[in-house]
Amino acid sequence: MQTRTLGRTGRTVSSIGLGTWQLGADWGDVDEADARAVLDASAESGVTFFDTADVYGDGRSESIIGGWLADHPGSGVTVATKMGRRMPQEPENYSLVNFGEWTDRSRRNLGVDTLDLVQLHCPPTEVIADGEVFDALDTLVDRGAIAAYGVSVETVAQALTAIARPRVASVQIIVNPFRLKPLDVVLPAADAEGVGIIVRVPLASGLLSGKYTTDTTFAANDHRTYNRDGSAFDVGETFAGVDFATGVRAAQQFAHFAPQFVTDAPGGAVPTTAQLALAWVAAQPGVSTVIPGARNPEQARANAAAGSIALDPGLDDAVRELYDREFREAVHSRW
C-alpha cells in the first residue's frame, strides 16, 4: 500500500482509505458485526484512514468506529469525521457554540479526547467564505478538541476558496473518471499550498464497479434510489451526477482499459474495473487518499489492493477521451 502525507495534518495515511457512510446503514442495512469485519479487513490490508460523519446513521458509523478503535489501541489509523448537517445548513448555524456541541458528540462517539480531523460537511458557499467560521475552528484547535480541520465541498470554486484559508488542512471533493474538472485547477492549487486532497465517490456510487446494468435496482432506503433527482442532497453525490444509463455504458467501456494500461498488479492478476478506477484516482498528482466504501470484507480487501497497482500513463488520455465523449457537456460546468 502506498502512503502519502495528508496535507497540513502532517499525518501519513494510506493512498486507499475507507469511506464509512454505508456503515451508518444509509445505503441499506449493514449489521454491526459486518461493519466491524469491514474495518478489520481494511486495517489488515494496510488502510490507515477512515472517513465518517456525525450524520451517518445519526452517529452509528462514528460509534462503530469508536468501538473498533477501543479494541485496537495503537492501530495508527487516522479518523476524519464531518460536521454541519445536524441542523439546517443556514450560515448562522455554523457557530462556535454549535461546533463545540457537534465535536463533543463526535468525541464521545469515537471515544477520543481529540478528533484527528474534522471537516465541514459540504457547507454553503457563503460559509466557506466567512472568516468567523474559521476563527471558530481555530478556537477548537486551540482548545484541543480537534487536531486539524478541513472542508468537504461540492464544487471546484468552493474547493479553491477553502484551499486559500491558511489553516485548512484538507479538502474533500469528488473525483473519478466521470468527474474530471478538479484535476484542472483544484489538485494543482492544493499541492502548491500543502493542502491534502481526500477523494470521495471514486466509483461513482458503484457505477465504476462495472457490475451494474440498466436494469439494476437498489433498496428504497439507498440514496441511489431516493436521490437520483437530488431531492435529498446534491445530486452530484449520487452516481457523481451522471445519467445512470450513460454511466452504465461508459463503465463498460472503462472496463476494457484494464488489460491495456496496467503495468503491475498484486499477484499479476488483471484488476477489476473498480480497482482500476481506484488506482487511477489515487495516481493523480495531489491526491492524498481515496475513500471508497465497502459493505463486506472482500470488497474492503479488493479496494485496498488497488493501492499497489501500477498504471501506464496512457490511461490518462483514455480516461479523458471517454469523459469528453460521454460526460463533459452534461457535468463539467455544474460542479
N, C-alpha and C positions, 0 to 999 in steps of 0.2 A: 504494500500500500504506500503510495506517495504521500508525503506530508508537506504542508505549507504553513507560513505564518499568517494568522488571522488578523491582518491589518494592525491597527493601533492597540489591540488587546495584547499583542506580543506573544500570544499563545500559539503553540504548534498544534495543528489539527490535521486529520486525515483528509485527503482530497475528496473522498467519498464519505459523506456523513449520513445521518439518518433523520428524515423528517417524521414527526410523530403525530401529525393531525389525525391519521387513521386510528391511532391508539386511543383517542378520545371517543371512538365509536361514532364518528361523524361521517364515515364512509360505509356504514353498515356495521353490524355487530362484530366486535372483537373482544373475547373474554380476557380477563386479566392474565391468566396463565399463558395464553397465546401471546399477549403483549410482552410479557416478561421473556418469553422464549425468543422473540424478535430482538429485544435488547441484548440478550445473551449472545445470540448468533452474530449480531453486528459487532459487539466488542471483541468476540473471539476471532473475528475476521479482520481486525485492525482498525475498526471505526472508532474514532475518538471525539466525535462531535455529534451531539443530539440537539435537534431543534424542536421546541414545543411552543405553547402559548397558553395563557391563562384561561382562554375560552374554548380550548379543545376539550370537548366533553365537560365543559364547565369546571375545568381543573383536573379532570380524571387523568389526562395524559401526564400532566405535571406530577400528580400523586403517584402514578405507577413508576415514573422515572425516579421519584424520590425514594420509593421503596427499594428500587434496584440499586441506587447509589448507597443506601444504608447497608445493603448486603455486599457491596463491592467497594469498600473503602480503599482509597489509593488507586482507583481504576484509571486515573489520568484522563477521564472523559470530560470535555468541556460541554456544559449545558447552556444553551441560549433559550431564553423564553421571550415572549412578546406581551405587550400590554396596550390597552387603549380601546378595546371593544366591549368592555363590561358596561359601558354607558353609551348613549347616543354619541356619534362622532361629531360633536359640536366643539368648536375651538375652545370655548370656555371650560370644557371638561378636562382639558389637558393641563391640569394644575398640580402644584407640588403636593397638595393635600391628597388628591386622588392618586397621584403617582405613589405616594407613601403607602396608602391603603392597598393598592394593587400589588406593589412589590412585597409588602408584608405577607399578603396572602400567598404569593408565589414562593416566598422563602419558606413558609410553613409547609406548603405542598411538596416542595423539593427537599425539605429537611436540611436547609443550609442557612448559615448566617449571612453570607454574601452571595448574591447572584453573579455568576460568571459574566453574563452578557444579557442585557435587557434591550429589546428592540421595540420602538413604537410600531404598532401593528397597522401598517398601511393607513396612516392618518391623512386627513385632508391636506391639500397643498398649503393652505394658509398656516397650518400648524408647523409644517417643516420650515416655513419662512419666519416663524416667530421666535425671536431671540430669548424671550422669557421662558419658553418651553425648555430650551437647552440649559438655561440657568438653573431651572428646577432639576433637570437631570444631573447637572454638575453637583448640586447640593446632595443628591442621593449618593453620588460617588464619594463626596467628602464625608458623609455620614457612615460610609462603609456598608450601605445596604446593597449597592451594586458595584462591581469592579469596573465595568465598562458599559457603554451604550451604543446602539446603532439604530437604524431606521429601515423598516421594511416598506418598500414602495411599489406602486403600480406602474409609474411612467418614468421615462428617461429624464424628463425635466425635473421631477421630484428627486430622482437619484442625484442629479448634478447639484441641486440645492443642498442636499444633505452632505454630499462629499465636501462642499465648501465650508462646512462647520468645523472649527478647529479640533474639537474633541470627539467627533463622531468616529467610532472605531470600525464600523462595518455598515454596509448597505446590502440588504437582501432584495433580490429582483428576479423576475422570471427570464430565463434564457433557455432555449432549446432549439433544435433545428427548424422549428416552426416559428420562432420568435428571435430574430437576429438583431434587431435595432440596438440593443445595449452594447453590442460588440463595437459599434462605430465610435461611440464617444464615452459611454459610462465606464467601461473597463479600462480604457487608457487613462481617464481622469482619476479613477480610484487608485490605479497603480502609481500615478505620479504623486498623489497625496498620501500614499501609505495607508489607504482605507481598504479593508477587506471586502471581498465580494462573496456573498453567500447566494448560491443559485437554487431557487425553488422551482417546482413544476418542470423538472428537466425532462420528464417523459410525457409532457402534455396530458396530464391526468390519465396516463396509461395508454394513450394512442400509440406512443412510440415503443410500446411493448411488442407491437406487430401482431397482437393476438385478437384484435377486435375486427368484426365485420360490420357492415351497415345494419345488420340485424341484431347486434349485441344490445342488450338492455341491462339496466342497473337497478338496484333496490330503490324503493321510493324515498328512503332517508339518505340516499347517496347524492352528493351535490352534482354528480354527473347526470342525475335525473332532474333535480329540482332547480338547478341554477343555470340551465342552458341558455335561458333568456336574460340572465343577470338580475333576476328578481330578488335574490337573497344577498348577493355581494357582487363585486366587479366581475363581469362575465369573463374577463381575461384570466381569471383563476381556474376556470373550467375548460379543459381541453385547450388551454392557452388562448382562448377566444376564437379558435378557428372553427369553421363549419365541420361538423362531425364526419359527414361523408367524404368531404375533401381530405380531412385528416387521415381517415382510414386508407384512402387511395395513396396519399403521399407516404404514409408509413410503410406500405407495401413496397413502394419504390425505394425508400430508405433502406429497407432490409437487404436489398441486393448489394449495398455498398460493403457489407461485412467481408466477403471473401476478397474484395478488391483492395481494401485500404487498411487492413490490419497487418502490422509487421511482426507483432509478438503478442501472445496471449497466454494466460496460465494454462499449462498442460498442452499447449499447442492447438487447443480447440478453437473453432470458429466462434466468435462471440455471438450471443443472442442480439436481436435488434435492440433491446433495452440496454444491454451492456455497451453496445456500440454508441448509442446516444449518450449515455453517461460518460463514457471515456472521451467522446468528442467535446462535451461541455467542459469537463474537468481540464482538458488540454488547452482551453482558450486562455491566452495570456491575461493575467489579472484575476482569474478565478481562484478563490481561496479554498472553498469546499462546495460540494454539490449535495443536496439533501433529498434524495428520493425517499418515498415511503416504502414500507414493506409490511405485508399482512401476515407473513409466516417466516420461519427461519430460513427456508430455502430461498425465498426472494431476497432476504437480507444478505445471505452469503453470496448470491449471484450479483447483487448490486455492488457489494464490496469488492468483488473480483474485478470489476471494471476499473478500479484504481491501479491495476497492474497491467493494463493493456496499452501497447504502443501502436501509434497510428501513422500512416503515411500522410504527409502534408496535403496530398491531393484530395483528401476527404473534404477539406475546407471548401475547395472550388465546387465539388459535387453538391455539398450542402447548400451553398449559396445559389447554385443554379436551380435546385429544387425549390428553394424558398422564393426566388424571383418568379418562377413559373407558377407556383401554386398559391402563395400566401402574401407576397409583398403588397399587392394592390389592396387587399382586404384588411391587413392588420398593421402595416408599417406605420401609418400615420396616427394610429389610435393610442398606442402606448409608448 
